[in-house]
């Protein structure tokens, strides 16, 4: 007898069903949505800070960038 058949006999009605998890599918999708949104916010902030440091700060005389 194969392993799948043994497992099916051992589990009975529970065979093929998902095991109980402490997080439900809706909760996982909510977490994924907010992590993705937070990542894009972080990327946007990184770009804004880079533009300020590279272009705006030196043009307003706040600091000077070293020449290569």
MOPAC internal coordinates of N, CA, C and O (Angstrom, degrees):
PM7 1SCF
backbone

  N    0.0000 0     0.00 0     0.00 0    0    0    0
  C    1.4502 1     0.00 0     0.00 0    1    0    0
  C    1.5307 1   108.24 1     0.00 0    2    1    0
  O    1.2310 1   120.87 1   -40.85 1    3    2    1
  N    1.3176 1   115.94 1   139.15 1    3    2    1
  C    1.4559 1   121.05 1  -178.38 1    5    3    2
  C    1.5170 1   112.25 1   -78.55 1    6    5    3
  O    1.2310 1   121.96 1   -15.20 1    7    6    5
  N    1.3111 1   113.85 1   164.80 1    7    6    5
  C    1.4730 1   120.70 1  -178.61 1    9    7    6
  C    1.5218 1   111.50 1   -61.83 1   10    9    7
  O    1.2310 1   120.06 1   139.83 1   11   10    9
  N    1.3263 1   117.49 1   -40.17 1   11   10    9
  C    1.4681 1   120.42 1  -179.40 1   13   11   10
  C    1.5239 1   111.46 1   -63.29 1   14   13   11
  O    1.2310 1   120.56 1   139.74 1   15   14   13
  N    1.3104 1   116.54 1   -40.26 1   15   14   13
  C    1.4720 1   119.57 1   178.84 1   17   15   14
  C    1.5219 1   110.79 1   -66.53 1   18   17   15
  O    1.2310 1   120.55 1   138.81 1   19   18   17
  N    1.3342 1   116.55 1   -41.19 1   19   18   17
  C    1.4790 1   120.05 1   178.08 1   21   19   18
  C    1.5225 1   110.31 1   -61.70 1   22   21   19
  O    1.2310 1   121.18 1   135.96 1   23   22   21
  N    1.3353 1   115.35 1   -44.04 1   23   22   21
  C    1.4660 1   119.22 1  -179.79 1   25   23   22
  C    1.5238 1   110.57 1   -64.21 1   26   25   23
  O    1.2310 1   120.26 1   139.68 1   27   26   25
  N    1.3261 1   117.11 1   -40.32 1   27   26   25
  C    1.4565 1   120.99 1  -179.81 1   29   27   26
  C    1.5236 1   110.75 1   -63.37 1   30   29   27
  O    1.2310 1   120.02 1   138.77 1   31   30   29
  N    1.3184 1   117.57 1   -41.23 1   31   30   29
  C    1.4609 1   120.75 1   178.10 1   33   31   30
  C    1.5218 1   111.32 1   -67.81 1   34   33   31
  O    1.2310 1   120.28 1   142.28 1   35   34   33
  N    1.3293 1   117.06 1   -37.72 1   35   34   33
  C    1.4638 1   120.58 1  -177.84 1   37   35   34
  C    1.5320 1   111.49 1   -70.83 1   38   37   35
  O    1.2310 1   120.63 1   140.30 1   39   38   37
  N    1.3304 1   116.40 1   -39.70 1   39   38   37
  C    1.4640 1   119.72 1  -176.28 1   41   39   38
  C    1.5261 1   113.02 1   -85.70 1   42   41   39
  O    1.2310 1   119.84 1   154.27 1   43   42   41
  N    1.2961 1   117.90 1   -25.73 1   43   42   41
  C    1.4613 1   120.80 1   179.11 1   45   43   42
  C    1.5157 1   111.73 1    65.06 1   46   45   43
  O    1.2310 1   120.01 1    56.78 1   47   46   45
  N    1.3389 1   117.59 1  -123.22 1   47   46   45
  C    1.4719 1   123.19 1  -176.58 1   49   47   46
  C    1.5301 1   112.70 1   -66.78 1   50   49   47
  O    1.2310 1   120.32 1   154.42 1   51   50   49
  N    1.3249 1   116.99 1   -25.58 1   51   50   49
  C    1.4640 1   120.66 1  -176.80 1   53   51   50
  C    1.5244 1   112.31 1   -79.69 1   54   53   51
  O    1.2310 1   119.80 1   175.57 1   55   54   53
  N    1.3284 1   117.99 1    -4.43 1   55   54   53
  C    1.4629 1   121.20 1  -177.88 1   57   55   54
  C    1.5312 1   110.18 1   -64.71 1   58   57   55
  O    1.2310 1   120.28 1   -49.04 1   59   58   57
  N    1.3262 1   117.07 1   130.96 1   59   58   57
  C    1.4581 1   122.39 1   177.22 1   61   59   58
  C    1.5114 1   114.89 1    85.34 1   62   61   59
  O    1.2310 1   119.76 1   174.59 1   63   62   61
  N    1.3040 1   118.06 1    -5.41 1   63   62   61
  C    1.4596 1   120.85 1   178.83 1   65   63   62
  C    1.5153 1   109.25 1   -94.64 1   66   65   63
  O    1.2310 1   121.56 1   -25.49 1   67   66   65
  N    1.3363 1   114.62 1   154.51 1   67   66   65
  C    1.4631 1   118.94 1   179.13 1   69   67   66
  C    1.5135 1   110.45 1   -67.32 1   70   69   67
  O    1.2310 1   121.90 1   -34.59 1   71   70   69
  N    1.3226 1   113.96 1   145.41 1   71   70   69
  C    1.4627 1   118.34 1   174.42 1   73   71   70
  C    1.5220 1   108.49 1   -74.77 1   74   73   71
  O    1.2310 1   120.60 1   -27.40 1   75   74   73
  N    1.3161 1   116.46 1   152.60 1   75   74   73
  C    1.4631 1   120.26 1   178.44 1   77   75   74
  C    1.5096 1   110.56 1   -63.69 1   78   77   75
  O    1.2310 1   120.75 1   -45.17 1   79   78   77
  N    1.2964 1   116.17 1   134.83 1   79   78   77
  C    1.4490 1   122.10 1  -179.89 1   81   79   78
  C    1.5226 1   108.53 1  -121.80 1   82   81   79
  O    1.2310 1   120.52 1   -24.60 1   83   82   81
  N    1.3047 1   116.61 1   155.40 1   83   82   81
  C    1.4617 1   118.87 1   179.78 1   85   83   82
  C    1.5228 1   110.70 1   -80.90 1   86   85   83
  O    1.2310 1   119.69 1   171.19 1   87   86   85
  N    1.3444 1   118.19 1    -8.81 1   87   86   85
  C    1.4579 1   121.80 1   173.31 1   89   87   86
  C    1.5235 1   108.94 1  -122.35 1   90   89   87
  O    1.2310 1   120.82 1   -45.42 1   91   90   89
  N    1.2901 1   116.03 1   134.58 1   91   90   89
  C    1.4568 1   121.74 1   178.55 1   93   91   90
  C    1.5301 1   109.80 1   -88.21 1   94   93   91
  O    1.2310 1   120.49 1   -14.71 1   95   94   93
  N    1.3271 1   116.67 1   165.29 1   95   94   93
  C    1.4544 1   121.50 1  -177.19 1   97   95   94
  C    1.5240 1   111.26 1   -60.05 1   98   97   95
  O    1.2310 1   120.07 1   139.81 1   99   98   97
  N    1.3304 1   117.48 1   -40.19 1   99   98   97
  C    1.4656 1   120.65 1  -179.61 1  101   99   98
  C    1.5268 1   110.78 1   -63.64 1  102  101   99
  O    1.2310 1   120.66 1   141.19 1  103  102  101
  N    1.3436 1   116.34 1   -38.81 1  103  102  101
  C    1.4573 1   120.03 1   179.38 1  105  103  102
  C    1.5247 1   110.77 1   -66.67 1  106  105  103
  O    1.2310 1   120.54 1   140.02 1  107  106  105
  N    1.3279 1   116.57 1   -39.98 1  107  106  105
  C    1.4581 1   120.01 1   178.86 1  109  107  106
  C    1.5265 1   111.09 1   -65.42 1  110  109  107
  O    1.2310 1   120.29 1   141.06 1  111  110  109
  N    1.3185 1   117.05 1   -38.94 1  111  110  109
  C    1.4624 1   119.81 1   177.83 1  113  111  110
  C    1.5235 1   111.25 1   -66.97 1  114  113  111
  O    1.2310 1   120.28 1   142.56 1  115  114  113
  N    1.3371 1   117.07 1   -37.44 1  115  114  113
  C    1.4632 1   121.39 1   177.29 1  117  115  114
  C    1.5293 1   110.36 1   -63.60 1  118  117  115
  O    1.2310 1   120.65 1   135.97 1  119  118  117
  N    1.3350 1   116.36 1   -44.03 1  119  118  117
  C    1.4687 1   120.71 1   178.82 1  121  119  118
  C    1.5199 1   110.07 1   -62.93 1  122  121  119
  O    1.2310 1   120.28 1   135.67 1  123  122  121
  N    1.3365 1   117.08 1   -44.33 1  123  122  121
  C    1.4521 1   120.96 1   179.62 1  125  123  122
  C    1.5299 1   111.14 1   -60.61 1  126  125  123
  O    1.2310 1   120.52 1   137.89 1  127  126  125
  N    1.3234 1   116.61 1   -42.11 1  127  126  125
  C    1.4605 1   121.01 1   179.65 1  129  127  126
  C    1.5259 1   111.04 1   -60.82 1  130  129  127
  O    1.2310 1   120.26 1   133.22 1  131  130  129
  N    1.3327 1   117.11 1   -46.78 1  131  130  129
  C    1.4603 1   120.39 1  -177.08 1  133  131  130
  C    1.5179 1   113.00 1   -73.05 1  134  133  131
  O    1.2310 1   119.88 1   146.37 1  135  134  133
  N    1.3239 1   117.83 1   -33.63 1  135  134  133
  C    1.4665 1   119.84 1   176.46 1  137  135  134
  C    1.5291 1   110.03 1   -67.19 1  138  137  135
  O    1.2310 1   120.52 1   139.12 1  139  138  137
  N    1.3311 1   116.60 1   -40.88 1  139  138  137
  C    1.4612 1   120.33 1   177.81 1  141  139  138
  C    1.5224 1   110.43 1   -63.64 1  142  141  139
  O    1.2310 1   120.48 1   135.35 1  143  142  141
  N    1.3213 1   116.68 1   -44.65 1  143  142  141
  C    1.4665 1   120.87 1   178.89 1  145  143  142
  C    1.5329 1   110.38 1   -62.21 1  146  145  143
  O    1.2310 1   120.28 1   136.62 1  147  146  145
  N    1.3130 1   117.08 1   -43.38 1  147  146  145
  C    1.4643 1   120.93 1   178.80 1  149  147  146
  C    1.5181 1   112.40 1   -63.92 1  150  149  147
  O    1.2310 1   120.61 1   144.07 1  151  150  149
  N    1.3319 1   116.43 1   -35.93 1  151  150  149
  C    1.4574 1   120.08 1   177.67 1  153  151  150
  C    1.5181 1   110.98 1   -64.28 1  154  153  151
  O    1.2310 1   120.34 1   135.67 1  155  154  153
  N    1.3375 1   116.95 1   -44.33 1  155  154  153
  C    1.4706 1   119.73 1   179.02 1  157  155  154
  C    1.5211 1   111.61 1   -66.03 1  158  157  155
  O    1.2310 1   120.08 1   143.56 1  159  158  157
  N    1.3262 1   117.46 1   -36.44 1  159  158  157
  C    1.4681 1   120.19 1   175.94 1  161  159  158
  C    1.5265 1   109.81 1   -62.77 1  162  161  159
  O    1.2310 1   120.60 1   137.05 1  163  162  161
  N    1.3330 1   116.47 1   -42.95 1  163  162  161
  C    1.4665 1   120.59 1   178.33 1  165  163  162
  C    1.5149 1   112.24 1   -62.46 1  166  165  163
  O    1.2310 1   120.17 1   137.91 1  167  166  165
  N    1.3256 1   117.29 1   -42.09 1  167  166  165
  C    1.4650 1   120.57 1   177.90 1  169  167  166
  C    1.5306 1   110.03 1   -63.38 1  170  169  167
  O    1.2310 1   120.43 1   137.54 1  171  170  169
  N    1.3328 1   116.79 1   -42.46 1  171  170  169
  C    1.4630 1   120.35 1   178.27 1  173  171  170
  C    1.5205 1   112.04 1   -61.88 1  174  173  171
  O    1.2310 1   120.32 1   136.49 1  175  174  173
  N    1.3226 1   116.99 1   -43.51 1  175  174  173
  C    1.4695 1   120.33 1   177.89 1  177  175  174
  C    1.5231 1   111.45 1   -63.35 1  178  177  175
  O    1.2310 1   120.47 1   140.43 1  179  178  177
  N    1.3215 1   116.70 1   -39.57 1  179  178  177
  C    1.4620 1   120.45 1   177.88 1  181  179  178
  C    1.5300 1   111.03 1   -60.20 1  182  181  179
  O    1.2310 1   120.45 1   136.48 1  183  182  181
  N    1.3204 1   116.74 1   -43.52 1  183  182  181
  C    1.4652 1   120.80 1   179.23 1  185  183  182
  C    1.5275 1   110.32 1   -65.10 1  186  185  183
  O    1.2310 1   120.05 1   136.35 1  187  186  185
  N    1.3366 1   117.51 1   -43.65 1  187  186  185
  C    1.4710 1   120.91 1   179.76 1  189  187  186
  C    1.5307 1   110.27 1   -62.05 1  190  189  187
  O    1.2310 1   120.09 1   135.08 1  191  190  189
  N    1.3099 1   117.44 1   -44.92 1  191  190  189
  C    1.4721 1   120.43 1  -179.93 1  193  191  190
  C    1.5216 1   110.23 1   -64.06 1  194  193  191
  O    1.2310 1   120.30 1   139.03 1  195  194  193
  N    1.3427 1   117.04 1   -40.97 1  195  194  193
  C    1.4572 1   120.13 1   178.97 1  197  195  194
  C    1.5226 1   111.17 1   -61.99 1  198  197  195
  O    1.2310 1   120.12 1   136.94 1  199  198  197
  N    1.3285 1   117.37 1   -43.06 1  199  198  197
  C    1.4717 1   120.80 1   179.19 1  201  199  198
  C    1.5249 1   110.11 1   -63.37 1  202  201  199
  O    1.2310 1   120.19 1   138.82 1  203  202  201
  N    1.3245 1   117.24 1   -41.18 1  203  202  201
  C    1.4679 1   120.14 1   178.97 1  205  203  202
  C    1.5223 1   110.52 1   -63.81 1  206  205  203
  O    1.2310 1   120.22 1   132.37 1  207  206  205
  N    1.3241 1   117.18 1   -47.63 1  207  206  205
  C    1.4710 1   120.52 1  -177.27 1  209  207  206
  C    1.5225 1   111.03 1   -67.82 1  210  209  207
  O    1.2310 1   120.21 1   139.93 1  211  210  209
  N    1.3186 1   117.20 1   -40.07 1  211  210  209
  C    1.4644 1   120.31 1  -173.29 1  213  211  210
  C    1.5191 1   113.24 1   -82.73 1  214  213  211
  O    1.2310 1   119.60 1   142.21 1  215  214  213
  N    1.3260 1   118.37 1   -37.79 1  215  214  213
  C    1.4629 1   120.22 1  -171.94 1  217  215  214
  C    1.5242 1   114.03 1  -117.07 1  218  217  215
  O    1.2310 1   119.80 1   128.06 1  219  218  217
  N    1.3147 1   117.99 1   -51.94 1  219  218  217
  C    1.4632 1   121.11 1  -171.48 1  221  219  218
  C    1.5283 1   111.47 1   -70.42 1  222  221  219
  O    1.2310 1   120.07 1   132.58 1  223  222  221
  N    1.3319 1   117.47 1   -47.42 1  223  222  221
  C    1.4639 1   120.28 1  -179.48 1  225  223  222
  C    1.5091 1   113.57 1   -57.28 1  226  225  223
  O    1.2310 1   119.48 1   127.92 1  227  226  225
  N    1.3289 1   118.61 1   -52.08 1  227  226  225
  C    1.4663 1   119.38 1   179.35 1  229  227  226
  C    1.5347 1   113.12 1   -64.49 1  230  229  227
  O    1.2310 1   120.11 1   144.60 1  231  230  229
  N    1.3454 1   117.39 1   -35.40 1  231  230  229
  C    1.4672 1   118.29 1  -178.59 1  233  231  230
  C    1.5246 1   111.81 1   -70.24 1  234  233  231
  O    1.2310 1   119.96 1   153.36 1  235  234  233
  N    1.3362 1   117.68 1   -26.64 1  235  234  233
  C    1.4667 1   120.58 1   177.19 1  237  235  234
  C    1.5160 1   112.17 1   -91.82 1  238  237  235
  O    1.2310 1   120.45 1  -178.79 1  239  238  237
  N    1.3151 1   116.75 1     1.21 1  239  238  237
  C    1.4774 1   120.45 1   177.14 1  241  239  238
  C    1.5142 1   113.17 1    78.28 1  242  241  239
  O    1.2310 1   119.63 1  -162.10 1  243  242  241
  N    1.3246 1   118.32 1    17.90 1  243  242  241
  C    1.4716 1   120.11 1   179.30 1  245  243  242
  C    1.5250 1   110.62 1   -71.30 1  246  245  243
  O    1.2310 1   119.42 1   148.22 1  247  246  245
  N    1.3292 1   118.72 1   -31.78 1  247  246  245
  C    1.4506 1   124.31 1   178.63 1  249  247  246
  C    1.5113 1   108.50 1  -163.06 1  250  249  247
  O    1.2310 1   121.19 1    -9.61 1  251  250  249
  N    1.3129 1   115.32 1   170.39 1  251  250  249
  C    1.4609 1   120.93 1   177.81 1  253  251  250
  C    1.5167 1   108.81 1  -120.29 1  254  253  251
  O    1.2310 1   121.35 1   -38.04 1  255  254  253
  N    1.3193 1   115.02 1   141.96 1  255  254  253
  C    1.4590 1   119.71 1   175.96 1  257  255  254
  C    1.5076 1   108.54 1   -90.45 1  258  257  255
  O    1.2310 1   120.37 1   -38.07 1  259  258  257
  N    1.3115 1   116.91 1   141.93 1  259  258  257
  C    1.4695 1   121.25 1   179.05 1  261  259  258
  C    1.5225 1   109.18 1   -70.24 1  262  261  259
  O    1.2310 1   120.64 1   -41.75 1  263  262  261
  N    1.3221 1   116.38 1   138.25 1  263  262  261
  C    1.4558 1   121.26 1   178.29 1  265  263  262
  C    1.5207 1   109.31 1   -80.78 1  266  265  263
  O    1.2310 1   121.07 1   -35.60 1  267  266  265
  N    1.3311 1   115.57 1   144.40 1  267  266  265
  C    1.4727 1   119.05 1   179.50 1  269  267  266
  C    1.4862 1   109.62 1   -83.53 1  270  269  267
  O    1.2310 1   120.10 1   180.00 1  271  270  269

